[in-house]
Amino acid sequence: MPQQQSQVAVIVLWVLIFVVFYLLMIRPQRAQARKRKEMLDGLRRGDRVVTIGGIHATIAEIKEDVLNLDLAPNVRVKADRGAVSYVRSKAEPKGEE
């Protein structure tokens, strides 16, 4: 009987470890990934962004997953949508003033 109780205790301990691991690691990572996907899907022309390389730019054009970024007057580069680290400021919506 004591051996059977210790086996149940070990199983319960492993289940608790998994639950704690899920709550502290997996769930927050999923939430962070969801927020990043929403941010990348919400990019639009005129947004001021910072790339993962630290380059500050303004989105000039979006074609599927490729962004044309204005770095300075007459300086335009292409970057992957996933290269955007964060949005510094959103473009003003047209028609609203």
N, C-alpha and C positions, 0 to 999 in steps of 0.2 A: 504493500500500500504506500509506503513512503516514497518508493521509487516512482510510482505513478503520479504522485503529487508533485514531485520535482520536475517530471516531464511536462506537466501542465503549467507549472510556474515558468519554465524555460520558454514554452510556446507563448504564454502571455507576455513575457518580457520582450520577445522578438516582435510581437505585434505592436507593443507600445513603442519600441524603438522605431519601427516603420512609420507609425502614425506621427511621431515627433519629427522624424526626418521629412515626411511629406509636408507637415505644417510649416517647418522652418526653412526648407530648401526648395522643394518642387513647386509648391503653390505660389510663393512670391516670384519665382522665376517665370512662371507662366503668365502672371499678371504683368510683369515687366515686359515680356515679349509681346503681349497683346497691346500694351500702350505704345510700344515702338512701332508695331505694324500700323496702328491707327495714325500715328504721327507721319509715317512714310506715305500712307495712302492719302493723307490730307494735304500733301505738298501741292502748291500751285504756283503759277507764274507770279513773280514779284516778291515771293517770300525770301527773307534774308536768313541764310543757313550757315552752319559751320560743319565742315566735313570731318571725318575721323582723323584726317591729317592735320587739322587745325586751320584749314583755309576758310576765310570768311568770304562769302559770295552771295550773289542774288540770282535766283532762278530766272533765266531768260526764256527757257522753253523746256517742255516735258514731252518726251516721246517714249511711251511705255515705261521701260525701266532705265532709260538714259536721260540725264538732265544736262542741259546746256547752262553753264554757270558763268555769269559775268563777274570777273574779279576786279576789273578796272575798266575805264573807257577803252574800247577796242581790244580788250583781252577777254576771250571767251574760251572755256575749256568744257570738255564733256566728262561727266562722272556718272557712275552707277547710282541708282536711287538709294541703295543700301549704304553708300559712302557718306550719307548725311548723318551726322552725330546728333544734332539738335537744331531746332528752329529758333533763331534769335528774335525775329518779329514776323508776323503774318502780314501779307499784302492786304491793302484796303480793298474790300469788295467793291466792284464796279457798280455804279448806280446808287450807292448810298453815300451821302455826305452829311 
